[in-house]
Amino acid sequence: MKEILKLKKENDELRKEVAFLKKAAVLLHNNKVNFLVISVTKMPDHNNFIQKHSAIDELTAPLLNELIEKIIVQQSRKDGNGKTVRDIGIYYHFVGKID
């Protein structure tokens, strides 16, 4: 019974997050906002993080979720050639953005 309640709570939280992200994406798409910040994970413990990820053999989706702190998606714009582009910044825990 505890497990069912835990899963229901997690499901409710995920539904709220998805609804928020959908609204934010619509605002970004309709040029109502200039950028969108998506927080991916909470700050991990530094020592455990370094020890756990000192030798990465395979880059997986769960590993990326741990490595990435946030993703910033800028509003689309036209470049010098008239092509539509959108800047995306990926910020990593303990490192920040890598250009």
GIJOFEN-V21557 format. One record per residue. N is the residue number from 1. SS is DSSP state (h for helix, s for strand, l for the rest). PHI is phi in whole degrees, 0 to 359 (999 if undefined). BURIAL is b if it has 9 or more other C-alpha atoms within 8 Angstrom, else e. Layout:
<<N:SS:PHI:BURIAL> <N:SS:PHI:BURIAL>>
This chain:
<<1:l:999:e> <2:h:299:e> <3:h:297:e> <4:h:295:e> <5:h:296:e> <6:h:297:e> <7:h:294:e> <8:h:296:e> <9:h:297:e> <10:h:298:e> <11:h:298:e> <12:h:299:e> <13:h:297:e> <14:h:294:e> <15:h:298:e> <16:h:296:e> <17:h:294:e> <18:h:297:e> <19:h:298:e> <20:h:298:e> <21:h:295:e> <22:h:296:e> <23:h:298:e> <24:h:296:b> <25:h:295:b> <26:h:295:e> <27:h:299:b> <28:h:295:b> <29:h:297:e> <30:l:272:e> <31:l:59:e> <32:l:276:e> <33:l:229:b> <34:l:271:e> <35:s:204:b> <36:s:228:b> <37:s:254:e> <38:s:247:e> <39:s:276:e> <40:l:269:b> <41:l:220:b> <42:l:277:e> <43:l:296:e> <44:l:280:e> <45:l:291:e> <46:h:302:e> <47:h:295:e> <48:h:295:e> <49:h:298:b> <50:h:296:e> <51:h:296:e> <52:h:292:e> <53:l:247:e> <54:l:286:e> <55:l:224:e> <56:l:267:e> <57:l:268:e> <58:l:217:e> <59:l:271:e> <60:l:243:e> <61:h:299:e> <62:h:298:e> <63:h:293:e> <64:h:299:b> <65:h:299:b> <66:h:282:b> <67:h:282:e> <68:s:272:b> <69:s:275:b> <70:s:201:b> <71:s:233:b> <72:s:249:b> <73:s:251:b> <74:s:277:b> <75:l:295:b> <76:l:291:e> <77:s:209:e> <78:s:265:b> <79:l:273:e> <80:l:299:e> <81:l:264:e> <82:l:82:e> <83:l:275:e> <84:s:283:e> <85:s:228:e> <86:l:219:b> <87:l:278:e> <88:s:231:e> <89:s:249:e> <90:s:250:b> <91:s:251:b> <92:s:258:b> <93:l:301:b> <94:l:66:e> <95:l:238:e> <96:s:90:e> <97:s:275:e> <98:l:249:e> <99:l:272:e>>
